[in-house]
Structures are given as structure tokens and as C-alpha cells.
Amino acid sequence: MKRFSRLFAELDATTSTNAKVEALVRYFDQAPARDAAWAVYFLAGGKPRQVMNMGTLGALACEVAGIPDWLFGECYEQVGDLAETIALVLPLDGVTSDAGLADWIEQRLLPLRGKPPEEVAPLIKAWWGELDSQGRFLLTKLIGGAFRVGVSKLLVQRALAAHAGVDAKRIAQRMMGYTDGKVLPTPERYAALVARTEEAAGELRDAGQPYPFFLAHQLDWPPELFASRLGPVADWMVEWKYDGIRGQVVKRNGEVWVWSRGEELVTERFPEIVAMAQGLPDGTVVDGEILVWNEATGRPAPFALLQQRIGRKNLTKKVLVEAPVSFMAYDLLEQDGEDIRALSQRERRARLEALLCDTAIRLSPVETAPTWPDFARRRERSRELGVEGFMLKRLDAAYGTGRTKAEGLWWKWKIDPMSIDCVLVYAQPGSGRRSSVHTDYTFAVWNRPPAGKEEVDSVIEAMLRKEPPQPGGLQLVPFAKAYSGLTDEEFREVDALIRKTTIEKFGPVRSVKPALVFELGFEGIQRSTRHRSGIAVRFPRMLRIRHDKPVAEANTLQDLERLLGFHPSLQKPAPRPP
């Protein structure tokens, strides 16, 4: 744990990419394979399973430190991170453990899963006494299931490549599926990552391992510039961009594996896709989109329906009937056991069409139009058809790794997000370098159009007096949370206003006087029984602060209801786009 603690401190102390990579390489050069295996897992985004919730850990720290809850709460407000607060208030006992990261995880933390808190608490108290402040911070993050570090998976791959003397693209391919929580990191799996030859790595890799996903760049140019910057439409393959879960279907050795873009093995969640893929020959890997498909309309269903499937562990007959999943294939990565990603998009598409002609897997249709302006007009029907816009893929492009332009080129030409003007009503500090600034905001809209400024002023005055809303009266209804979209300077500006206009504090959360209007953008909207507003939005982000707009002119629940009308009707079949 000492070595991993030092690495974490080095990574946290710099914003330099090169410095982070150098620190990672030093760690991998020195760490035993058992420890390095777990380090790669956590650094690349693997999530520890929670042993004890952070609130209980905070109470336990108060007990050990001999301080009251209110004092811990004040410390937490200043520090902004619960694990860091715990590490700072605990007394230093002067005993230091020499156990490595793998020992801490495998021999101590993993056996605690499922045990009652009264058995876990004394062990955690004793373990805190074996570590310095940095070690306690890391251990608390791991126990609470909230470990995060300021490096990307790409940096981890670069560091492993430099350590092993292997091309970074090879490392990226070998790392696919490494952070899936169903398989624990082992020295053997780590050895496969850093093996000098493919023969040595192949002996240790799983048969169901997918390929790194090729990612598209966002296209923001006006359509009139496409011809000069992209060239003629004849050089491109154009498909609809579906709003589902990106996935790969792997068929090898008579078995089928289904992977999400997040490198999670989701085979058991989608038995329909497994059944569809049984007809594929061995040595096949297909890239595509996991969707709930509405046969009656010929359209993909809203993402909210697919989301119901994602969160369910038990798939009942009712769920399978109400949210039937399909796979929309749009690329072929492996055929007859051969990696064909270096072939052109044109060739891979031709092979995919021939492969799927007698299977139940859907083939993503290719759209055609004579000019880019014609495609722009067709794109305007995206919401009507239940899609997010177009995908543009160069016909001579290979299938690359990650978001790169070196091996090929894909663009996502998405429609503009929906937007609404709403009021900031709650705020709390962010995490990491933003832990001292309020960056996580809750937004609300009016439950009905205000009768005028006087009514709005009356409602705000009642909020300042901490009076509950009047039944049937005008009130602000929270409907979304967002933490991205502003610059650091704008966040500091809003943070200063939040501190001046705080009404109440609820731990780290502050309710604030309604004074600031934001334009909030989001990709989708659906009804929700889990939210007080009855509505949930997808991927909300702050587009701008509306200093020009008074609170009385913010949008209403009725405006959100009208946005629901942009979703495709489920009552009639979709016409084929002209």
C-alpha cells in the first residue's frame, strides 16, 4: 500500500501529462505483479465494491478521533472530500503496515463483503492505525467504493507500453475487459498485458476478449462547409446515430460474449442478443448498438426503456416482453478468427452485409443523398425517427483505436440538444480540485407560469423565511442536476453568489435564494416516477448563465411537457426517410 500511496500522491500533485506517465512507469518498474495487477484495475477505472458506506465511515472516524459530529461536519465542509476529512481527523498511531496493495484487497477487504457492520467496524479501526494519512485516505476510498484518480485509461496504457516496450495500441487491445468486475486482477492477467510477444499474451488472454472501440469526433461545422472540408458525399458512408448502448458481440469457441463500450461483460443481461448471435460463425466480432426496438413502429424505443433493462439483475418474462432488446450491427472487426480492422470501411461493410444476410441481427441501414445540404434537411427528422443525428464514416477508413484520426475517420453529426431555462436552487462542492468550490447544481422550473413579478417575489420571500410551499400555489420544482459546462472562472463567480445567498445547509448541500437562471441542455427527456417533477432528462449540462433573464421568466413544467412531444410516437409505424 505504501508504494501505491506514493504513486497516488505523485499523480495528484501534478497536472503534467508527461509527469503522470513517468510516475506510472516508475511504479510499474518497481511493483510486484500482484500489486501492479490491482493498480492497473483501479487506475483504469475499475470500481471497488463498497464494504461500508461513507456516512458510517464518517461516524466511525468521529468515534476514533473523539470528536463530535458537528465538528466533523465543519471539517468536511472546509475539506470537501469525505475520505480526506476522515484521514485528516484520525490520530496518527505511528504503526506502519508493509502489506502490499494486493494483500490489502484480497486478504482484508474482499473477505469483508456481506459481513455485518459490527464485525467490520473494529477491523477498519485497526487498519486505520496501520497507515499514514495518505494510506488512510486511499483505504477509506476503497472501503467506501469511491476510488477515483486523476489519470485516464489512455495514460495508463501509455505507461504500460513504456514499461513493457510494447506498442500502446497492443496494450489498449489487451486491456479490453480488464476492469470488468466479474474477473479479479491476477499476476497472470497482468503478465498478459505486458507480454513482449502476442504469442505469450495470447496464452493468457480470455477467448471472449473484445477489441478497443473506435470513437467518433463531434462535427460542429455548418453544412455549407462540408463539401470543402469533408469532400464529396460519395467518399462517405452515412448512417443514423442510434441512442442505445454501444456494444460488441464476440463469437468464439462456440460461445457468445456481449460487451458494452464501458468494457463491462453484459452477456447475461441480454439473452436475446446471445440467441441472435448463435448463428454467427466462430471467430466473429461485430460492433454495433444495443437497443430496445419497437416492431410496431419500426423505430428504436426511447432510451429510458433500455435503461430499465440495464439496472435489472433478474430478467422476468414481463421485462423481456415489455423491453425486447435487439442488436443493430454496423461494423465487422473479426472474421474467421482474423482481425480485419485494417481493411477499409467499404470492404468491412461488404463483408458485414454478406455475413448478416441470414441472421436475426439487424444491419444498420446506409442512408443516401446527392449533397450535404440534402443530408442536413433529412437530419432535421432525427427526433421524429428516434435517433440522435447521423454518423459519417469515410469509406477508405480503417477501424481505429479510441478517438483517433490516424487510422480512419468517423464523425458524429448530432442534432442540437434540447434546452430549457431553469433556476439554481441547490448547490454542493465538487470533488478533487473543485472540492472547495460549489460546482454541482440542482435546477428547478416553475410548476406553472407566474402571474407576475409580485407573485414571484412573494414566493422567494417565503423561501427565505423557510416556509413550506402553499398547496396549489406557485413554486419551483427541482427536475435536474448538472455539474459541467461552465469555465473555472464562471464556477468561481457562481460559487461567490451561492455563499452570499445561502438559505439553509444540509451537510455539504446548500439551498440558495432563487436568483440565477441557467440555460440547461440535455440529450433526451422522459417521464419518471422517481422524480418529484415527474420528468427526467438525460445528460444534462449547463449551456450558459442567463444573466439577461429574470427568475420570473424561467421555464415551467408545462414547457418540459411540451418537449416530451419531440419523442417519436409509439402509435404508428415510422415512414421511411425520403
NORPEUR-V317522 format. One record per residue. RES is the residue in one small letter. SS is DSSP state (alpha for helix, beta for strand, coil for the rest). D_FIRST is the distance of its C-alpha to the first C-alpha in Angstrom with 2 decimals. Layout:
RES | SS | D_FIRST
RES | SS | D_FIRST
This chain:
m | coil | 0.00
k | alpha | 3.82
r | alpha | 5.52
f | alpha | 5.14
s | alpha | 5.92
r | alpha | 8.59
l | alpha | 9.81
f | alpha | 10.35
a | alpha | 12.17
e | alpha | 14.21
l | alpha | 15.23
d | alpha | 16.21
a | coil | 18.18
t | coil | 20.61
t | coil | 23.11
s | coil | 23.99
t | alpha | 23.60
n | alpha | 23.75
a | alpha | 21.10
k | alpha | 18.67
v | alpha | 19.63
e | alpha | 19.29
a | alpha | 15.70
l | alpha | 14.92
v | alpha | 17.00
r | alpha | 15.27
y | alpha | 11.88
f | alpha | 13.82
d | alpha | 15.77
q | alpha | 13.00
a | coil | 10.43
p | coil | 11.62
a | alpha | 13.61
r | alpha | 11.89
d | alpha | 8.59
a | alpha | 11.06
a | alpha | 13.17
w | alpha | 10.99
a | alpha | 10.11
v | alpha | 13.92
y | alpha | 14.68
f | alpha | 13.10
l | alpha | 14.15
a | coil | 17.56
g | coil | 18.23
g | coil | 17.22
k | coil | 17.28
p | coil | 15.30
r | coil | 18.00
q | coil | 18.50
v | coil | 18.04
m | coil | 19.66
n | coil | 21.51
m | alpha | 20.63
g | alpha | 23.90
t | alpha | 23.20
l | alpha | 19.76
g | alpha | 21.72
a | alpha | 24.27
l | alpha | 21.79
a | alpha | 20.34
c | alpha | 23.99
e | alpha | 24.60
v | alpha | 21.76
a | alpha | 22.69
g | coil | 26.39
i | coil | 27.51
p | coil | 29.95
d | alpha | 29.27
w | alpha | 31.46
l | alpha | 29.52
f | alpha | 26.22
g | alpha | 28.20
e | alpha | 29.47
c | alpha | 26.02
y | alpha | 24.88
e | alpha | 27.98
q | alpha | 27.23
v | alpha | 23.54
g | coil | 24.09
d | coil | 20.67
l | alpha | 20.11
a | alpha | 16.31
e | alpha | 16.64
t | alpha | 19.56
i | alpha | 17.78
a | alpha | 15.03
l | alpha | 18.01
v | alpha | 20.30
l | coil | 18.14
p | coil | 19.05
l | coil | 16.76
d | coil | 16.88
g | coil | 15.71
v | coil | 13.60
t | coil | 10.09
s | coil | 8.07
d | coil | 7.28
a | coil | 6.28
g | coil | 4.75
l | alpha | 4.57
a | alpha | 8.27
d | alpha | 8.61
w | alpha | 7.37
i | alpha | 9.74
e | alpha | 12.46
q | alpha | 12.91
r | alpha | 12.32
l | alpha | 12.88
l | alpha | 15.44
p | alpha | 17.69
l | alpha | 18.15
r | coil | 20.12
g | coil | 23.70
k | coil | 23.41
p | coil | 25.35
p | alpha | 23.81
e | alpha | 25.16
e | alpha | 23.03
v | alpha | 19.81
a | alpha | 20.24
p | alpha | 19.99
l | alpha | 16.77
i | alpha | 15.14
k | alpha | 16.79
a | alpha | 15.42
w | alpha | 11.75
w | alpha | 12.31
g | coil | 13.63
e | coil | 10.57
l | coil | 8.69
d | coil | 10.27
s | alpha | 12.02
q | alpha | 9.81
g | alpha | 6.85
r | alpha | 9.89
f | alpha | 11.28
l | alpha | 8.78
l | alpha | 8.83
t | alpha | 12.56
k | alpha | 13.06
l | alpha | 11.76
i | alpha | 13.89
g | alpha | 16.73
g | coil | 16.75
a | coil | 17.04
f | coil | 14.21
r | coil | 15.93
v | coil | 15.32
g | coil | 18.21
v | coil | 18.56
s | coil | 21.08
k | alpha | 21.06
l | alpha | 23.54
l | alpha | 21.24
v | alpha | 18.63
q | alpha | 21.66
r | alpha | 22.91
a | alpha | 19.75
l | alpha | 19.67
a | alpha | 23.39
a | alpha | 23.12
h | alpha | 20.47
a | alpha | 22.60
g | coil | 26.00
v | coil | 27.02
d | coil | 28.96
a | alpha | 26.95
k | alpha | 29.42
r | alpha | 28.63
i | alpha | 24.90
a | alpha | 25.93
q | alpha | 28.15
r | alpha | 25.65
m | alpha | 23.08
m | coil | 25.70
g | coil | 24.62
y | coil | 21.02
t | coil | 19.78
d | coil | 22.36
g | coil | 20.77
k | coil | 23.23
v | coil | 21.60
l | coil | 18.01
p | coil | 16.12
t | coil | 16.61
p | alpha | 16.62
e | alpha | 20.34
r | alpha | 20.18
y | alpha | 17.90
a | alpha | 20.45
a | alpha | 23.17
l | alpha | 21.74
v | alpha | 21.76
a | coil | 24.78
r | coil | 27.44
t | coil | 30.34
e | alpha | 31.25
e | alpha | 32.51
a | alpha | 29.17
a | alpha | 27.42
g | alpha | 30.28
e | alpha | 29.98
l | alpha | 26.55
r | coil | 27.21
d | coil | 28.57
a | coil | 32.31
g | coil | 32.01
q | coil | 29.85
p | coil | 31.43
y | coil | 31.91
p | coil | 30.40
f | coil | 32.68
f | beta | 35.14
l | coil | 35.24
a | coil | 38.27
h | beta | 38.92
q | beta | 40.63
l | coil | 44.33
d | coil | 45.81
w | coil | 49.00
p | coil | 52.39
p | alpha | 54.14
e | alpha | 56.90
l | alpha | 54.47
f | alpha | 53.25
a | alpha | 56.11
s | alpha | 55.54
r | alpha | 51.73
l | alpha | 51.19
g | coil | 54.50
p | coil | 56.79
v | alpha | 55.75
a | alpha | 56.75
d | alpha | 53.60
w | beta | 51.34
m | beta | 50.56
v | beta | 50.38
e | beta | 48.91
w | beta | 48.26
k | beta | 44.70
y | beta | 43.81
d | coil | 41.67
g | coil | 39.57
i | beta | 36.25
r | beta | 35.82
g | beta | 35.27
q | beta | 35.69
v | beta | 37.59
v | beta | 36.75
k | beta | 39.31
r | beta | 38.56
n | coil | 39.49
g | coil | 41.54
e | beta | 38.66
v | beta | 37.93
w | beta | 34.64
v | beta | 34.52
w | beta | 31.68
s | beta | 31.34
r | coil | 30.60
g | coil | 27.25
e | coil | 26.44
e | coil | 26.79
l | beta | 28.85
v | coil | 31.72
t | alpha | 34.23
e | alpha | 34.76
r | alpha | 35.53
f | coil | 38.38
p | alpha | 40.56
e | alpha | 43.47
i | alpha | 41.77
v | alpha | 40.97
a | alpha | 44.66
m | alpha | 45.79
a | alpha | 43.71
q | coil | 45.04
g | coil | 47.98
l | coil | 45.95
p | coil | 46.05
d | coil | 43.00
g | coil | 41.05
t | beta | 41.36
v | beta | 38.89
v | beta | 40.35
d | beta | 38.95
g | beta | 40.32
e | beta | 40.12
i | beta | 39.68
l | beta | 42.41
v | beta | 44.44
w | beta | 47.93
n | beta | 51.09
e | coil | 53.85
a | coil | 56.57
t | coil | 55.89
g | coil | 54.56
r | beta | 51.61
p | beta | 47.92
a | coil | 47.31
p | coil | 45.39
f | alpha | 41.61
a | alpha | 41.44
l | alpha | 42.88
l | alpha | 40.23
q | alpha | 37.58
q | alpha | 38.92
r | alpha | 38.13
i | alpha | 34.57
g | coil | 33.55
r | coil | 35.31
k | coil | 33.80
n | coil | 37.24
l | coil | 39.91
t | coil | 43.25
k | alpha | 46.61
k | alpha | 47.29
v | alpha | 44.20
l | alpha | 45.02
v | alpha | 48.58
e | alpha | 47.84
a | coil | 45.11
p | coil | 45.92
v | beta | 43.47
s | beta | 44.62
f | beta | 43.11
m | beta | 44.66
a | beta | 44.12
y | beta | 44.43
d | beta | 42.97
l | beta | 42.74
l | beta | 39.77
e | beta | 40.37
q | beta | 43.73
d | coil | 44.56
g | coil | 41.05
e | beta | 41.46
d | beta | 39.30
i | coil | 42.03
r | coil | 40.07
a | coil | 41.74
l | coil | 45.15
s | coil | 46.82
q | alpha | 46.63
r | alpha | 50.32
e | alpha | 49.85
r | alpha | 46.83
r | alpha | 48.81
a | alpha | 51.84
r | alpha | 49.85
l | alpha | 48.18
e | alpha | 51.62
a | alpha | 52.98
l | alpha | 50.02
l | alpha | 50.17
c | coil | 53.95
d | coil | 54.13
t | coil | 50.90
a | coil | 50.09
i | coil | 47.39
r | beta | 48.65
l | beta | 49.12
s | coil | 48.45
p | coil | 51.92
v | beta | 52.59
e | beta | 54.56
t | coil | 57.34
a | coil | 59.25
p | coil | 61.45
t | coil | 59.74
w | alpha | 56.62
p | alpha | 58.61
d | alpha | 59.58
f | alpha | 55.94
a | alpha | 55.29
r | alpha | 58.04
r | alpha | 56.71
r | alpha | 53.20
e | coil | 54.72
r | coil | 55.04
s | alpha | 51.30
r | alpha | 50.83
e | alpha | 54.03
l | alpha | 52.67
g | coil | 49.22
v | beta | 47.34
e | beta | 45.45
g | beta | 47.55
f | beta | 47.67
m | beta | 45.43
l | beta | 46.89
k | beta | 46.01
r | beta | 47.65
l | coil | 49.59
d | coil | 48.64
a | coil | 44.88
a | coil | 42.34
y | coil | 39.42
g | coil | 36.55
t | coil | 32.79
g | beta | 31.51
r | coil | 33.59
t | coil | 35.38
k | coil | 38.98
a | coil | 38.76
e | coil | 39.70
g | coil | 41.68
l | coil | 42.35
w | beta | 42.13
w | beta | 43.03
k | beta | 42.73
w | beta | 45.84
k | beta | 45.03
i | coil | 47.48
d | coil | 46.97
p | coil | 44.88
m | beta | 46.68
s | beta | 46.61
i | beta | 47.57
d | beta | 48.00
c | beta | 46.14
v | beta | 45.30
l | beta | 41.99
v | beta | 41.72
y | beta | 38.05
a | beta | 35.04
q | beta | 31.42
p | beta | 28.76
g | coil | 26.71
s | coil | 22.98
g | alpha | 20.93
r | alpha | 23.44
r | alpha | 26.18
s | coil | 24.79
s | coil | 27.58
v | coil | 30.32
h | beta | 32.04
t | beta | 31.80
d | beta | 31.81
y | beta | 35.45
t | beta | 37.65
f | beta | 41.15
a | beta | 44.42
v | beta | 47.96
w | beta | 51.21
n | coil | 52.43
r | coil | 55.84
p | coil | 57.55
p | coil | 58.10
a | coil | 61.76
g | coil | 61.32
k | alpha | 59.52
e | alpha | 60.89
e | alpha | 59.31
v | alpha | 55.93
d | alpha | 56.20
s | alpha | 57.10
v | alpha | 54.06
i | alpha | 51.73
e | alpha | 53.43
a | alpha | 52.90
m | alpha | 49.16
l | alpha | 49.01
r | coil | 50.75
k | coil | 48.10
e | coil | 50.85
p | coil | 50.10
p | coil | 51.76
q | coil | 55.34
p | coil | 56.00
g | coil | 57.56
g | coil | 57.02
l | coil | 55.34
q | coil | 51.54
l | beta | 48.44
v | beta | 46.52
p | beta | 42.82
f | beta | 42.22
a | beta | 39.20
k | beta | 35.90
a | beta | 34.83
y | coil | 32.33
s | coil | 33.26
g | coil | 36.34
l | coil | 36.73
t | coil | 36.02
d | alpha | 33.83
e | alpha | 37.12
e | alpha | 38.51
f | alpha | 35.46
r | alpha | 35.88
e | alpha | 39.57
v | alpha | 39.05
d | alpha | 36.39
a | alpha | 38.99
l | alpha | 41.55
i | alpha | 39.27
r | alpha | 38.68
k | alpha | 42.45
t | coil | 43.51
t | beta | 41.05
i | beta | 43.00
e | beta | 40.37
k | beta | 36.63
f | beta | 34.73
g | coil | 31.22
p | coil | 29.98
v | beta | 33.00
r | beta | 36.31
s | beta | 39.70
v | beta | 41.80
k | coil | 45.48
p | coil | 46.64
a | coil | 47.47
l | coil | 45.77
v | beta | 46.56
f | beta | 44.30
e | beta | 45.22
l | beta | 42.67
g | beta | 42.51
f | beta | 41.38
e | coil | 41.77
g | beta | 43.18
i | beta | 44.52
q | beta | 45.20
r | beta | 46.28
s | coil | 43.69
t | coil | 44.25
r | coil | 40.78
h | coil | 41.65
r | coil | 44.20
s | coil | 45.93
g | coil | 46.36
i | beta | 44.97
a | beta | 41.61
v | beta | 40.99
r | beta | 38.65
f | coil | 36.40
p | coil | 37.81
r | beta | 37.40
m | beta | 39.24
l | beta | 41.97
r | beta | 43.40
i | beta | 44.29
r | coil | 47.93
h | coil | 49.16
d | coil | 52.61
k | coil | 52.58
p | coil | 53.20
v | alpha | 51.40
a | alpha | 54.68
e | alpha | 54.68
a | coil | 51.32
n | coil | 51.56
t | beta | 52.15
l | alpha | 51.13
q | alpha | 54.33
d | alpha | 53.12
l | alpha | 49.96
e | alpha | 52.27
r | alpha | 54.28
l | alpha | 51.24
l | alpha | 50.74
g | coil | 54.02
f | coil | 52.39
h | coil | 50.78
p | coil | 52.89
s | coil | 55.38
l | coil | 54.82
q | coil | 58.56
k | coil | 60.00
p | coil | 59.06
a | coil | 57.78
p | coil | 60.31
r | coil | 59.43
p | coil | 58.69
p | coil | 61.78
